[in-house]
Amino acid sequence: MASSGRIFAAMLGTLCLLLTTPGCMLVAVDAGHEGVLVQKPFFFGHGGVEPVPATTGRILLAPTTEVIDVDVRPLQYSEHFDIISAENAPVSFDAFLIANVIEGRSPDLITRYGFNWYQNNVKEAFRTFVREEVQKYPLFELTTKPATRARLQDAVEQEVRTKLIEKHGIPVRLNRVVIGSILPPKGVLEQTAQTIIQEQRKITMIEFQKAEESREKAEKQRGMADRAYREHLGLTAPEFVDLRRIHPSAPLDSKANCPHDSARYPEQASGTARKA
């Protein structure tokens, strides 16, 4: 009961204070945010940014105090690029910087860099780092090799962290740099597709020509072999044709195996028969 009474008394005292203090107001600070208090006295006092931010909850403010709401959650900042690659080929892509204000450091950020810290102090440097890294690679490597994008992301992230955030002491935490899909413009894509089709047709024609040349060479070699074989048997061309027609695959190793020998040399055939 005593505890409940103290809580009620505290709430009542706060309400009375609000009612008796003209111009005072309650301001809510959401989760994941910090409130940077900026004092702006009318007549006396130094004013300026309070070094300790207000955290989640409600705070009572004097009418001469302004609250700047700072989101300390990771935020994504995107940039679009239309630039040229190493061989002066145009490419288009998006790059993303994911960072968050370090908790408790929001007053320092506001004091030194202002609320628009990314636009004023990071954006152009980030774009420069991305542009310089992308222009080191040729178009084909940028558009077809995922490992190239991974190297780009690592290089840009290192540049932003060391040459920008750490060098200038910006109180933000860099979480990641992401390079989106890198593509040439639509017209270049269509031209590339036509080039691929033409190259494929060229390869097909070359392979067809090679096949025709191989077939022609094989036929020529077969014809030379048949001619040599016919001359070896001592046959005329018509006789050899007749022989091949009757026995297309028979091995003809000598005149003794030639079925036409009995017709061409009847005396050999009869002599052979008499000896038998």
URWOQUI-V367580 format. One record per backbone hydrogen bond with DSSP energy under -1.0 kcal/mol. NH is the residue of the N-H (numbers start at 1). CO is the residue of the C=O. E is the energy in kcal/mol with one decimal. If there is no record, write none. Layout:
nh->{NH/NH}
co->{CO/CO}
e->{E/E}
This chain:
nh->{5/6/7/8/9/10/11/12/13/14/15/16/17/18/19/20/21/24/25/27/29/33/34/35/36/38/39/40/48/50/54/57/59/61/65/66/68/70/72/75/77/79/81/83/85/86/88/91/92/93/95/96/97/98/99/100/102/105/109/110/111/112/113/117/120/121/122/123/126/127/128/129/130/131/132/133/134/135/136/137/142/143/144/145/148/150/151/152/153/154/155/156/157/158/159/160/161/162/163/165/166/168/170/172/173/175/176/178/180/183/189/190/191/192/193/194/195/196/197/198/199/200/201/202/203/204/205/206/207/208/209/210/211/212/213/214/215/216/217/218/219/220/221/222/223/224/225/226/227/228/229/230/231/232/233/234/235/240/241/242/243/244/245/246/247/257/258/261/264/265/269/270/271/272/273/274/275/276}
co->{1/2/3/4/5/6/7/8/9/10/11/12/13/14/15/16/17/21/61/59/57/30/70/54/68/66/48/64/39/37/35/29/27/25/62/38/36/34/32/99/97/95/93/91/89/137/85/83/183/81/79/178/77/176/75/173/171/102/105/106/107/108/109/115/116/117/118/118/122/123/124/125/126/127/128/129/130/131/133/134/138/139/140/141/145/146/147/148/149/150/151/152/153/154/155/156/157/158/159/160/161/164/165/170/100/98/98/96/94/92/185/186/187/188/189/190/191/192/193/194/195/196/197/198/199/200/201/202/203/204/205/206/207/208/209/210/211/212/213/214/215/216/217/218/219/220/221/222/223/224/225/226/227/228/229/230/230/236/237/238/239/240/241/242/243/254/255/258/260/261/265/266/267/268/269/270/271/272}
e->{-2.1/-1.9/-2.2/-2.3/-2.3/-2.5/-2.4/-2.4/-2.5/-2.4/-2.2/-2.4/-2.3/-2.3/-2.3/-2.0/-1.1/-1.3/-1.9/-2.8/-3.6/-1.5/-2.5/-3.3/-2.7/-3.2/-3.1/-3.4/-2.3/-3.1/-3.3/-2.2/-2.6/-3.1/-2.0/-3.1/-2.7/-3.0/-2.2/-3.2/-2.7/-2.6/-2.9/-1.8/-2.8/-2.8/-1.8/-3.2/-3.5/-1.8/-2.8/-3.1/-2.8/-2.8/-2.2/-1.9/-1.9/-2.2/-2.1/-2.5/-2.5/-2.2/-2.9/-1.1/-2.3/-2.0/-1.9/-2.9/-2.8/-2.4/-2.1/-2.4/-2.2/-2.5/-2.5/-1.8/-2.5/-1.9/-1.4/-1.8/-1.9/-2.2/-1.4/-1.4/-1.1/-1.7/-2.1/-2.3/-2.6/-2.2/-2.4/-2.7/-2.5/-2.1/-2.1/-2.7/-2.3/-2.5/-2.1/-2.5/-2.8/-1.9/-1.6/-2.6/-3.6/-2.6/-1.7/-2.6/-3.4/-2.4/-2.3/-2.4/-2.1/-2.7/-2.4/-2.2/-2.1/-2.4/-2.2/-2.5/-2.5/-2.4/-2.3/-2.4/-2.4/-2.4/-2.6/-2.3/-2.4/-2.4/-2.5/-2.4/-2.2/-2.4/-2.5/-2.4/-2.4/-2.7/-2.4/-2.3/-2.4/-2.4/-2.4/-2.2/-2.6/-2.4/-2.1/-2.7/-2.4/-2.3/-2.5/-2.9/-2.6/-1.9/-1.9/-1.1/-2.1/-2.3/-2.2/-2.5/-2.4/-2.5/-2.1/-2.2/-3.1/-1.1/-1.1/-1.5/-2.2/-3.1/-1.9/-2.7/-2.2/-2.3/-1.8/-2.5/-2.2/-1.7}
